[in-house]
Amino acid sequence: MKKIWDYAEEIFSGTFFVIGISLIFYGVVMRYGFNEPKAWVEEIARYTIIWGVFGGFGMALKHNQHIQVDILYDRLNEKMKFFLNIIATALSIIFCAFYTYYGYILVEARYSSGMVSLDVGIPMWIIYLILPISGVLFSLRFIERLLHILRRKDENYANPLN
């Protein structure tokens, strides 16, 4: 089940990135190659890249690729690192709960307002739907990390860049 989740998360964010980059390429070719710019391309590309980035939050956490300042952390003993990891992860879960809740509130507000995007006319609640979705996925990754910390299970991060 975990492998399916990992794979689906990578496919989800990667697909949106590829679509966004392809649309940007298409827009450049149409604008400078054929002198026929398409207004909808920039809007759809922006939304797909945003979905790719927000969908990739959990994947970045899985690979430990988020920005972190570890100057002080590296100087701590193992017991202090353990407690600091628990506190930081618990605070991150709380942040994700707020992020998900207020993302849902934003989606609900856009749904009830009937707001649509300017060029394409996509309902904005669909665009904002990535906020609660990414919040839930990010929360699940932090919960997974907290369980690993509490079990004192060493995490081996698969770095996709190596």
C-alpha positions in Angstrom: 0.0 0.0 0.0 2.8 2.4 0.9 4.5 1.8 -2.5 1.3 2.6 -4.3 0.9 5.8 -2.3 4.5 6.8 -3.0 4.1 6.1 -6.7 0.7 7.8 -7.0 2.1 10.9 -5.3 5.0 11.1 -7.7 2.8 10.5 -10.7 0.3 13.1 -9.5 2.8 16.0 -9.0 5.0 14.9 -11.9 2.1 14.9 -14.3 1.0 18.4 -13.4 4.6 19.6 -13.8 5.0 18.0 -17.2 1.6 19.5 -18.4 2.6 22.9 -17.1 6.0 22.9 -18.7 4.6 21.6 -22.0 2.0 24.3 -22.0 4.6 27.0 -21.4 6.6 25.5 -24.3 3.5 25.5 -26.5 2.8 29.2 -25.5 6.3 30.2 -26.5 6.2 28.4 -29.8 2.8 30.0 -30.6 3.8 33.5 -29.6 7.3 33.7 -31.2 7.1 31.0 -33.8 3.7 31.6 -35.3 3.0 35.1 -33.9 -0.4 33.8 -32.5 -0.2 34.1 -28.7 -2.8 32.1 -26.8 -4.2 33.8 -23.7 -5.5 30.6 -22.0 -2.0 28.9 -22.1 -0.4 31.0 -19.4 -3.4 30.7 -17.0 -3.6 26.9 -17.4 0.2 26.5 -17.2 0.2 28.5 -13.9 -2.5 26.4 -12.4 -1.0 23.1 -13.3 2.5 24.1 -12.0 0.9 25.3 -8.7 -0.9 21.9 -8.5 2.4 20.1 -9.2 4.3 22.1 -6.5 1.6 21.7 -3.8 1.1 18.1 -4.7 4.9 17.5 -4.3 5.1 18.8 -0.7 4.7 15.3 0.7 7.1 13.8 -1.8 9.7 16.4 -0.8 9.2 15.5 2.9 9.5 11.8 2.1 12.9 12.5 0.5 13.9 15.0 3.2 14.3 17.7 0.6 12.6 20.6 2.5 14.8 23.5 3.5 16.1 23.1 7.0 18.6 24.9 9.2 20.6 22.3 11.1 23.6 24.2 12.5 22.3 23.9 16.1 20.7 20.5 15.5 24.0 18.9 14.5 25.5 19.9 17.8 22.9 18.3 20.0 23.2 14.8 21.6 20.9 12.0 20.4 18.4 12.4 23.3 17.9 16.1 22.5 17.7 15.4 18.8 15.0 12.8 19.5 12.9 15.3 21.6 13.5 18.1 19.1 12.3 15.8 16.2 9.1 15.0 18.1 8.4 18.6 18.9 9.1 19.9 15.3 7.1 17.1 13.7 4.1 17.6 16.1 4.2 21.3 15.4 4.2 20.5 11.7 1.2 18.3 12.0 -0.6 21.1 13.9 0.4 23.5 11.1 -0.9 21.1 8.5 -4.2 20.8 10.3 -4.7 24.6 10.2 -3.5 24.7 6.6 -6.0 22.0 5.6 -8.9 23.6 7.5 -8.4 27.1 6.1 -7.8 25.7 2.7 -11.1 24.0 2.9 -12.7 27.3 4.1 -11.2 29.0 1.1 -12.5 26.3 -1.3 -16.0 26.6 0.3 -16.0 30.4 -0.1 -15.0 30.2 -3.7 -17.6 27.5 -4.4 -20.4 29.6 -2.8 -19.3 32.8 -4.6 -19.3 31.2 -8.0 -16.0 32.9 -8.9 -14.3 31.8 -12.1 -10.9 32.4 -13.6 -10.5 35.3 -16.1 -9.4 33.7 -19.4 -10.7 30.1 -19.2 -13.6 30.4 -16.9 -12.6 27.5 -14.6 -14.4 27.7 -11.3 -11.9 28.9 -8.8 -12.9 26.4 -6.1 -11.3 23.8 -8.4 -8.1 25.7 -8.5 -8.0 26.2 -4.7 -8.9 22.5 -4.1 -5.2 21.7 -4.1 -4.9 23.4 -0.7 -6.8 21.0 1.4 -5.7 18.0 -0.7 -2.0 18.9 -0.3 -2.7 19.6 3.4 -4.0 16.1 4.0 -1.1 14.5 2.0 1.4 16.6 3.8 -0.2 15.7 7.2 0.0 12.0 6.4 3.7 12.3 5.6 4.3 14.1 8.9 2.3 11.5 10.8 4.4 8.8 9.1 7.6 10.7 10.1 6.4 11.0 13.7 5.7 7.3 13.9 9.2 6.6 12.6 10.7 8.9 15.2 8.7 7.3 18.0 9.7 3.8 16.9 13.3 5.1 16.7 13.4 3.7 13.2 16.3 5.1 11.2 15.1 6.9 8.1 16.9 6.2 5.0 16.1 9.0 2.5 16.0 8.0 -1.1 17.4 11.0 -2.7 16.0 11.2 -6.3 18.8 13.6 -7.3 21.5 11.0 -6.8 
